[in-house]
Amino acid sequence: MSEDAFIVSPTRKHTGTIIFLHGLGENGENWKHLLSKMVKPNIKVVCLNAKKIPLTLNKGFPTAAWFDLASLDENKLEDESTIMRAVDKLHDIIDEEIASSKVSSTKTMLAGFSQGGALAMYAALTYHKRLAAVMVMSSWPVLRHTMPDAAINNTNTPMLQCHGTEDPVIFYKWGLILSEALKEMNPNKYEFKSYEGLMHAVNEQELEDVKNFINKIFP
């Protein structure tokens, strides 16, 4: 898996893992640097890299993406088959990481930014084991017509969702649609944080909130 990921290796006994999925057109390198400054020495961070696929949104140009996207319109038709293939693949990666590291699912956090966050949240809710936590930034609800029925697990798992109010890519209102759904499914352990004026990016306050959440999950 290391060929498909940037990894922060623990320097003490490995007791927790974060699996992170980047946004469209990125790779995991920048997130590795950001997250490496947040975690304690017993935590492993796996920043996965998406393969380049012909992206319909980019007129078929090969783009690093977790699944195909035709539009960022709220009422877009989603390519359900490629999303579900990505979900199944991510479930397999989590299983492989747990098997190889011997660190259980309950000590594994799933997280992501933008498209990576959208996939991470759906994968968490449809994963067969309980996770430590889920954390998403600047994301939207994929396959929302399947929820809440598809949510077979992790509806009482700690969750943090972050979104900038001026996001011009994944509009803030999409973040609110995801927020309403998560609040309903997970009323006790879900938290939403918004950042006034923030666009499709992160800022110091958001990174501080993410760090605090990680260290609350992995004290």
Stockholm file with secondary structure:
# STOCKHOLM 1.0

chainA/1-219         MSEDAFIVSPTRKHTGTIIFLHGLGENGENWKHLLSKMVKPNIKVVCLNAKKIPLTLNKGFPTAAWFDLASLDENKLEDESTIMRAVDKLHDIIDEEIASSKVSSTKTMLAGFSQGGALAMYAALTYHKRLAAVMVMSSWPVLRHTMPDAAINNTNTPMLQCHGTEDPVIFYKWGLILSEALKEMNPNKYEFKSYEGLMHAVNEQELEDVKNFINKIFP
#=GR chainA/1-219 SS CGGGEEEECCSSCCCEEEEEECCTTCCSHHHHHHHHTTSCTTEEEEEECCCEEEEGGGTTEEEECSSCCSCCCTTCCCCHHHHHHHHHHHHHHHHHHHHHHCCCGGGEEEEEETHHHHHHHHHHHTCSSCCSEEEEESCCCTTGGGTTTTCCSCTTSCEEEEEETTCSSSCHHHHHHHHHHHHHHCTTTEEEEEETTCCSSCCHHHHHHHHHHHHHHCC
#=GC SS_cons         CGGGEEEECCSSCCCEEEEEECCTTCCSHHHHHHHHTTSCTTEEEEEECCCEEEEGGGTTEEEECSSCCSCCCTTCCCCHHHHHHHHHHHHHHHHHHHHHHCCCGGGEEEEEETHHHHHHHHHHHTCSSCCSEEEEESCCCTTGGGTTTTCCSCTTSCEEEEEETTCSSSCHHHHHHHHHHHHHHCTTTEEEEEETTCCSSCCHHHHHHHHHHHHHHCC
//
